[in-house]
Each structure stands twice: as structure tokens, then as C-alpha cells.
Amino acid sequence: MKNILVIGTSGFVGGYLTRQLLKDDYRVRCLARNPDKVQHFATEGCEIVKGDISDLPTLTDALKSIDAVYICIHTLAPQHNDTTDLDFMDIELNGLRNIVMASKDVGVKRLIYLTSLGIAANNKDAWTAGRWKTQQYLLKSGLDVTVIQPGMIVGIGGQGFNMVLANAQKSVSFVMGNGQNKFRTIAIDDLTYYLVGVMNEPQAYEQCYEVGSDDVLSADELIDEAATVMGRRHPSKIHIPFGLLRFAAPLIQLLAKSPKGAIKGVLDSLGADMVGDPSAIRKVLNRKTLSYTEAVERALIMQKR
């Protein structure tokens, strides 16, 4: 039995991951800025500790007696008051530096970091270029790091998939961009399988894995197939130009209370394909992943429970 720290339990993937780790009989500790948001995990056997990636002392305390750390964070959400003047990717990079420093201080070696497909060194947008820098920093940190990169995550609670479902239930849907950008899909259960599975695989150290199913669909196709699963007609679509959304980015950032540059950074990355190649991870963990249709069906079943 191993002691696991999950950073980001209050998020979509972090929550699913925490439940799977507990189900697999790991001892799980959750680091949370607001413990009340994850208190329900305490009844499932999870230890909840208050802390923040921007606060080195709380990180160091949280990492004591831990064998492996999962980092499932994004800095689009409102952050600690002390970070309001920082760019959103600077918040994440500074937080990762604190995690690495604290891990080395207490002797933790194993880190698994969740990012996304579409990360590359030559990208021009702040979001994916910034995440390239953060994952490269981790991979060169001297710790046993694995980076997992999913595409469109299919599961109730994911912002992208929730938007797909909402559009699939309308007669007229609003789609960002021209609707032709491609996404490799992955069911949330398959993603958590990979996240948990790489933990005890030494060959996964210092590796970055793109993960997903065999299905690659356009934004419009994601909506139409979800509508088919729900027994609905395919909606008509109104495509909203990214330029218009970028123009409104400062207002959206203000209303969402997101860190500086967060909304523009993400909007600049939209429209690019998120396809990747999952063949490398399949050589390490051979699992038949759910198709997009199967993943949508499972998500809808889970929604009814």
C-alpha cells in the first residue's frame, strides 16, 4: 500500500482520480486551498489537508510520508490572493517549482503530471507554449516524472464535455470556431486507468505520453454523435469566430475572476487540432479504450445515478 498525494482533487479529473485510488486501496491525501470543497472525500477515507502550490511550507507538510504525487491542476480558476498580479502560467510554473523543491526536501521521487494534447515548443499561444515549459521543467527536475496528455475527456463534470452535451440537447447550438478542429477522445475511466497505471512503471519515468481512444472527431461531430446517443436530431450550428471571443477576453477574465492572461491564453490555443498518438502508452499499459460513443453512453448512465 502506498501513500499518495493528489493536488487538484476539487477538479474534474482530480476527483475521479482520487476515487479510483481509494478504490484501489491506496492511502490518499488531498491538498486543497478550500478543504470544504473536498470534505466529502473524507468519508471515503481520504485525508484532507489545507494548502496551496504557492505556499511552500504547506506543500512540505503535505508531502511528508508520501510515496507519489499527482498534479492535476490548471490555473484558469481564481487563485490565491497573493498571486493575483502573476500571469496564469507563471502561477503554475512557480507552483511546480515549489512542488519539486518540497518533494526533494522530504525525499519524494515520483510525480505524475496531467496536461493535455497539443503541447509543443513552437506553439505561439501562451497556454500550450507555457505548458510545454512547465512539463519540460518537471521532466528535467531529477525526479521520477511522467506526463500524461489527454485530448477531449468524456465524462460528467468536464467543462469541454459538458459544453458538448449542452449543445447536443439544443435545436440550435453555438460552436466556437468553424467546428472542424479535431479532437482525440478519451473516457474519464480510461484516463484514470492510465494515470494510476503508470505510477508503478519505472519505464514511464521521464516520459511524456499522449493518451486517447482510436476516435478522432471534429467539434461538430462530437456534438452530433452525442445527440445521436441521446436520441435527438443533430442541431443546427452557429459558429462563433475566435476573433470575436478574443476581443471579449478581458471582460470574460474579469467576470470569471481568472488570473491575468488566462482567458486570452486559452482562446488563442483554440482551433488547433488535438490528436496526438497514443501508441507509446499502449506499449506500457495495454487496455482497450472505450469509443467515443461508448464513453458518451457511460457518461449519461453515470449522470442518472
N, C-alpha and C positions, 0 to 999 in steps of 0.2 A: 504494500500500500504506500502510495506517495502523497506528499503534501503539495498541493497545487495552489498558486495564487492566480486569480483571474482579475485582470484590470479591465474594466468595461462591462461588468455584469449587468448594469442597468440598461445596456444597449440591446439591440435585436439579436445579433449573433452571440454576444457575451452571455445573454440569458439562456439561450438554447444550449450553449456550450457548458455552462455551469450545471444545468440539469443533467446533461449526459455524463459529465464527470462524476457527479454524485451517484447516478445510476450505476456507473462502472465501479463504485466503491472507492473512489479516491477521496481523500480528505481535502476539502476545498475551503479556501479563504477568499473572500471578496473584498477588494479595495474600492471604496465609494466615497465621493465627495459628500453625498447626501445618503447616509445609511438607511433612512426611512424608505427610499425608493426601492431598496432591495431586501428589506426586512423579511419579506415573505420567504426568502430562501433560507432564513434561519430555521424555520420549521421543518425544512427538508434536510437539515444537518449541516448547513453552510455556516462558517464563521464569518461575521461581518465586521470589518474594521474601517474606521473613518480615515480618509487620507486622500491625497491628490498627487498626480505625477509632477506637479510644480513644487511640491513640498518634500525635499529630500529626507528630513527626519522621519516623517510618517511612512515614506516608502521603505526606509531602512528597517523600521519596526515591523512593517507588514511582511517583509521578505525573510525575517528570521525563521529558521527551521523549514524553509520552503525548498522543494526539490526542482520545481519547474514553474515558469511564469508564462501566462498567456496575456498578450497585449491586444485587446480588441477595442481600440479607441478611435474616435475621429474628433477633430477639433472644429467641426462646424457648429456644434452646440454651444450655448453660453458656457463660459469658463469661469474660473476663479477670479475674483475681483482684481487681484494683483496682476493678472495677465491681460487686462482689457486693452492696453496700449500695444500689445505684441501682435504681429501678423499671425494668422491662424496656423501656418506651417512652422513658424518659429516656436509656437507653443508646443506643438507636437515634438519637434526635434529637441527642444530643451527638456521636455518630459522624458524622452527616451534616453537622453544623456544622464538624467537623474536615475532612471531605472538601471542603466548599465553601471553607474557608479555605486549605487546601493547594492546591486547584485554582487559586484566584486568585493565590496566591503564585508558582506556576510557569507560569501562563498557559494552563491547560486550560479550555476553554469548554464542551465537550459532555458532558453527563451523561444517562444513561438509567437510570431507577429503576423497579424492579419492586415492585408492591404486590399488591393483589387487588381483586376486585369487592366491593361492599358498603361502600365507604369513603364516609362522609358527615359533614358538620359537626355535624349534630344527633343523631348516634348517642350512646347512653348508655354503651356498653361501652368499656372502656379501650383495647381492641385497635384497633377501627376508628376511634374518635374520635382516638386517638393517631396513627394512620397518616394521618388527614386533616391533622393539624397538620404532620406531617413532610413530606408531599408539597406542602402549601401553602408551607412554608418553602423547599423546593427551587425551586418554580415562581417564587417571588419573589426568588430569590437573585441575579438578574442574570446567571446563566449560561444556556446554551442547554440547557434541561432538557426531557425528555419522560418522562412517567409512563405505564407500561403496567400495566393492571389485568386479569388473567385470573380466571376462575372456577375450576371443578374441572379441574385439569390432569391429563390422561390420559397416563400414561407410567410405566414401571417405575422405582421409586425415589421417587416422590412419596408422602408419608405418607397423604394422603387417598385416592389411588387404590389404594395398597397395601392399605388397610383395606377398600375396596370389593371387591377381588379376594379377600381372605381371607374375607370374609363370603359372597361368591358361591360359594365352594367348600364351604360347610358346609350341613348339612341344617337347622340352626337358627342364625340369625345374630343378633347383638346390635347394635342400631342406636341411636345417640344421638338422643334426642328422639323425636318422633312419626313421623319418616320422611317427612313431607310437605313439608319445606322444599325449595325449588327451586334448582338449580344450572345455570348455563350451562357447557357443557363445552368444552374446547379440547385438542387433541392437542399433546403437547410439541413436535413438529416444527413445527406451525403457530405456536406461541408463540415459538419461537426464530426463525422466519421474520420475525415482526413485530418482535422485539427487534433483529435485525440490520438489517432493512429500514428502520426509522425513523432509523437513525444518520445517513444522508446525505440526509435530507429536511428542508430548512430550514422547511417549512410545519409540521413536527412540533414545532418549538421552542415551549416554554412551553405545551404541550398535554398533556392527560391523556386517554388512550384506553382504553376498555373493549374487551376483545378476547374472541372466542369463536366457536364454531360456531353453527349455527341450532338446535341441540338444547338444550332446557331440560328437565331431568328431576328428579324428586324423589329424595331419598336412597334410598328403597325401590326406585324404578325403576332407579337406577344399578346397584344390586346385581342386580336381576332380569335386566336386559339383559346384564350381564357373565356371569351364569350361563348365559343362552341362548347366548352366543357360545362358551362353553366346553362346550356340550352337556350342561348339567346342569339339574336341576329347580330352580325358584325356591325358595329356602329359606324356611322359616317364620321369622318375625321377632319378637324380643322387644325392645321399645322401652324404653330406659333414660331416665327423666326427667332433664332437665338439672339440676333442683334437687338431685338425688342426687349428680350429678357435681360440682356446685359445692361441695357440702358436703365432698367428699373432696379439693377442690383443694389445700389446704395440704399434705396428705400426698403427693399426686402431684407437687407442686412440689419437695418435699424429696427424693423418690426420683429424680426426673428431674434434680435439681440445676439447675433452671431459675432465671432471675433473679426477683427479687421481683415478685409480682403477675402473672407471665406466664401461668400456667395459668388462674387465675381470669379474667384479661382475655380470653383466648381462649374459655373456656367461656361467658362472658357474651355473646359475639358469635354463638355457635352457635344455630341455629334460625331465623336470618334468611335470607331468600331472597338468592341471589347470581346475579342475572340480567343486569342491565346492558343496554346497547345498543351492539353492535359496528359500527353503520352508519358512524360517523365515521372509524374506522381503515380501513374498506374503501374510502373515497374516496381515501385516500392510498396504500394498498397493496392492490390488488385480487387476492385469492387465494381460490380455492375451498377452504374448510377441510374437513377430514375430519369426517364424522358421528361421533357417539359410538360407534356400532357399529364403524365402520371404525377408529377410534382404538384401541378395545379389541383388535381383531384384530391391528393392527400392534404394539401393546404386547406381546401374547402371543408373536408371532413373534420380536420382539427379545429377549424373556426366554429363549427357547430357544437363542439364539446364544451 
